[in-house]
Amino acid sequence: PGHFVALNAPPRTHLPTMSAEPLADEPSRGEPTTVFPFRDAALAAGLKDKIVAKAFKEGGKKGVEIEGAADTSGLTCFCTRMISSNGDIRLLQAAMEGMNSVPDPEDPEERKGCSGAIAKLIISEDEPGKKIAMVAYVPEALKSQLNAIEWMKSVCETELGGGVGGAPDDSSTDTWATSTAVEDTSKDFFYLKMKDNTLNAAIAYLREKGLFQDDEDEEEEGDNAAADFEW
């Protein structure tokens, strides 16, 4: 769908600059995940089973795609929009759990998730409510290079295109940060502009941190497995 920003356009490539070595201690390489507190919390809050399952499944599907791109291209940070969460932070956190989940190796047909070694900031919009939910996740192994709260704060406080608004929630940590930005025309925060700015601001922060490589920094041209992958 047209909601994503392409990772790069041929023939040049955009690649993160962090190490592509597997992170053996991250959840994507560990025991199968059996506990999903955010998914369970969404259900306990009264959200319908099918709605929660759809958001979780979308996260799992996207996660395994991210893992594949990371294994072949060195991608270690990722930003994208999620459709099924509908701007609900509870669903979006469940989607992130789906992305990070470790599948049962005995059931390869249901392989989902697997991207717990990848830092991610995901976004979901609620157009009728004119609000945008965001979740940032940073694996423990990358904490020295990236902080989830600071990443989220940079998006909320960006000046790109008129800004986004909002702020990291008080419950945010260095590895897991959440925020919901709501249109506030009195402060010149307009939903359509906010929607356009979130993804660009998230990528811009990675670029500022030296975690996203621009075309002009690319030493070699050629095929890149991530070239057709959508941010």
VOFIPA-834646 format. One line per 8 residues: number of its first residue (from 0); their letters; for each residue x, y, z of C-alpha. Coordinates in steps of 0.05 Angstrom, whole numbers, plus 32768, in hexadecimal, padded with zeros to 4 digits. Example, Ala and Ser with C-alpha at 12.3 -4.5 7.8 and 13.67 -1.06 7.14 Angstrom:
residues 2
0) as) 80F6 7FA6 809C ~ 8111 7FEB 808F
This chain:
residues 231
0) pghfvaln) 8000 8000 8000 ~ 8015 8048 7FF7 ~ 801D 8052 8041 ~ 8065 803D 8042 ~ 80A5 8061 8030 ~ 80D3 8037 8005 ~ 8115 8023 8024 ~ 8138 803A 7FE5
8) apprthlp) 812F 8042 7F9B ~ 815B 801D 7F68 ~ 8192 8020 7F54 ~ 81AE 803E 7F94 ~ 81A2 8021 7FD9 ~ 8194 8039 801F ~ 81AF 800D 8057 ~ 81B6 8015 80A2
16) tmsaepla) 81FE 8019 80B7 ~ 81FB 7FED 80F5 ~ 8218 7FA7 80F8 ~ 81F3 7F70 80D3 ~ 820E 7F39 8102 ~ 81D7 7F0E 8121 ~ 81C6 7F20 8168 ~ 81C2 7EDC 8189
24) depsrgep) 81A7 7EF6 81CB ~ 816B 7F1A 81AD ~ 8125 7EFC 81AF ~ 8123 7EEE 8164 ~ 8158 7EB8 816F ~ 813F 7E9B 81B1 ~ 8109 7E6D 81CB ~ 80C3 7E70 81AD
32) ttvfpfrd) 809A 7EA9 81CA ~ 805F 7E91 81F3 ~ 804B 7ED0 821A ~ 8030 7F0F 81FA ~ 801E 7F42 8230 ~ 800A 7F7A 8201 ~ 7FDE 7F4D 81D7 ~ 7FBE 7F32 8216
40) aalaaglk) 7FB4 7F79 8232 ~ 7F90 7F8D 81F2 ~ 7F61 7F53 81F9 ~ 7F57 7F61 8243 ~ 7F45 7FA9 8231 ~ 7F0A 7F8E 820A ~ 7F25 7F93 81C3 ~ 7F08 7F5E 8196
48) dkivakaf) 7F30 7F1E 818C ~ 7F2F 7F25 8140 ~ 7F48 7F6D 8143 ~ 7F81 7F5C 8172 ~ 7F93 7F1D 814A ~ 7F95 7F44 8109 ~ 7FC5 7F79 8126 ~ 7FF1 7F43 8145
56) keggkkgv) 7FF2 7F1B 8104 ~ 8006 7F58 80DB ~ 8040 7F64 810A ~ 8056 7F1C 8105 ~ 8054 7F1D 80B9 ~ 8079 7F5E 80B4 ~ 80AC 7F46 80E8 ~ 80C1 7F09 80C0
64) eiegaadt) 80C8 7F34 8082 ~ 80F5 7F64 80A8 ~ 811F 7F2A 80C1 ~ 8129 7F12 807A ~ 813F 7F57 8063 ~ 816E 7F5D 809E ~ 818E 7F1A 8092 ~ 819E 7F2A 804A
72) sgltcfct) 81AB 7F75 804C ~ 81C4 7F89 8091 ~ 8186 7FB1 80A3 ~ 8184 7FBC 80EF ~ 8153 7FF6 80F8 ~ 810E 7FF9 80DA ~ 80D2 8029 80D7 ~ 808F 801B 80B8
80) rmissngd) 8044 8025 80BC ~ 8014 7FEE 80D4 ~ 7FCF 7FEC 80B8 ~ 7FA8 7FBE 80E6 ~ 7FB4 7FE3 8127 ~ 7F87 801D 8112 ~ 7FAC 8051 813C ~ 7FA0 802A 817C
88) irllqaam) 7FDF 8027 81A7 ~ 7FC7 7FE6 81C8 ~ 7FC2 7FC4 8184 ~ 8003 7FE2 816C ~ 8028 7FC7 81A9 ~ 800A 7F82 819B ~ 8022 7F8A 8153 ~ 8069 7F98 816C
96) egmnsvpd) 8065 7F59 8196 ~ 8052 7F33 8158 ~ 808F 7F50 8134 ~ 80BE 7F3B 816C ~ 809F 7EF7 817A ~ 80C8 7EB7 8173 ~ 80A2 7E81 814D ~ 80A1 7E37 815D
104) pedpeerk) 80D8 7E17 8133 ~ 80AD 7DD8 8130 ~ 8078 7DFE 8108 ~ 809D 7E20 80CE ~ 805C 7E2D 80AA ~ 8049 7E5F 80E0 ~ 808C 7E83 80E1 ~ 807D 7ECB 80F5
112) gcsgaiak) 80A0 7F03 811B ~ 80EB 7EF5 8122 ~ 8100 7F3F 8121 ~ 8111 7F49 816A ~ 8159 7F5A 8158 ~ 8142 7F95 812E ~ 8133 7FDA 814B ~ 80F0 7FF2 8132
120) liisedep) 80C1 802D 8135 ~ 807B 801D 811C ~ 8042 804C 810E ~ 7FF6 8044 8108 ~ 7FC2 8078 80F6 ~ 7F7A 8083 810B ~ 7F5F 80B2 80D6 ~ 7F19 80BB 80F4
128) gkkiamva) 7F38 80CB 8138 ~ 7F6F 80F4 8118 ~ 7FA5 80D3 8143 ~ 7FE5 80AB 8137 ~ 7FFF 8074 8164 ~ 804A 8064 8166 ~ 8074 802E 8187 ~ 80C0 802D 8188
136) yvpealks) 80E7 7FEE 819A ~ 8132 7FE8 81A4 ~ 8152 7FA4 81B4 ~ 8181 7FA2 81EF ~ 81BD 7F95 81C2 ~ 81B2 7FD9 81A0 ~ 81A5 8004 81DD ~ 81EA 8024 81D9
144) qlnaiewm) 81D9 803E 8194 ~ 818F 804E 8198 ~ 815D 8061 81CE ~ 8112 8054 81C4 ~ 80FC 8091 81EC ~ 812B 80C0 81C8 ~ 8117 80A2 8185 ~ 80CD 80AC 8195
152) ksvcetel) 80DA 80F2 81B0 ~ 80FD 8106 8170 ~ 80C0 80F3 8147 ~ 8090 8117 8175 ~ 80BA 8156 8176 ~ 80CF 8156 812D ~ 80C9 8197 8106 ~ 80C4 8172 80C4
160) gggvggap) 8087 8187 809C ~ 8066 81A9 80D7 ~ 8074 8174 810B ~ 804F 813A 812B ~ 8041 814B 8174 ~ 8035 811E 81AF ~ 806B 8105 81DE ~ 8086 80C2 81F7
168) ddsstdtw) 8056 80A3 8229 ~ 806D 80A2 8272 ~ 8070 8056 8270 ~ 80A6 8058 8239 ~ 80EA 8039 8244 ~ 812D 803A 8221 ~ 8118 7FFD 81F9 ~ 80CD 8006 81F1
176) atstaved) 80AB 804A 81E6 ~ 8064 805C 81D3 ~ 8040 809B 81C0 ~ 7FFE 80B1 81A1 ~ 7FFD 80F4 817D ~ 7FB9 8114 8174 ~ 7FA7 814C 8145 ~ 7FA8 8190 8168
184) tskdffyl) 7F99 81C7 8137 ~ 7FA2 81FC 816D ~ 7FEC 81E9 816D ~ 7FEF 81E0 8122 ~ 7FF2 8194 8125 ~ 7FC7 817C 80EC ~ 7FBA 8131 80E3 ~ 7FCB 812B 8099
192) kmkdntln) 800E 814F 80A3 ~ 801C 8126 80E2 ~ 800F 80E7 80BB ~ 8040 80FB 8085 ~ 8075 810F 80B8 ~ 8079 80D4 80E8 ~ 809E 80A3 80BC ~ 80CD 80D7 809F
200) aaiaylre) 80DE 80F0 80E5 ~ 80EC 80AA 80FE ~ 811C 809C 80C4 ~ 813C 80E2 80CB ~ 814F 80D1 8113 ~ 8172 8092 80FD ~ 8196 80BA 80C8 ~ 81AD 80EE 80FC
208) kglfqdde) 81C7 80B5 8129 ~ 81EE 8098 80EF ~ 81C2 805A 80EE ~ 81A6 8065 80A9 ~ 81D4 806A 806C ~ 81C3 809B 8034 ~ 81D1 808F 7FEA ~ 820C 80BD 7FE9
216) deeeegdn) 822E 8094 801F ~ 8226 8052 7FFA ~ 8269 8037 7FE4 ~ 824F 8004 7FB3 ~ 8214 7FFE 7F85 ~ 81F0 7FBF 7F76 ~ 81B6 7F93 7F8A ~ 819D 7F99 7FD1
224) aaadfew) 816C 7F68 7FF0 ~ 814B 7FA1 8015 ~ 8141 7FCB 7FD7 ~ 80FA 7FB4 7FCC ~ 80E8 7FB3 8015 ~ 80B8 7FE8 802D ~ 80C5 8016 8069
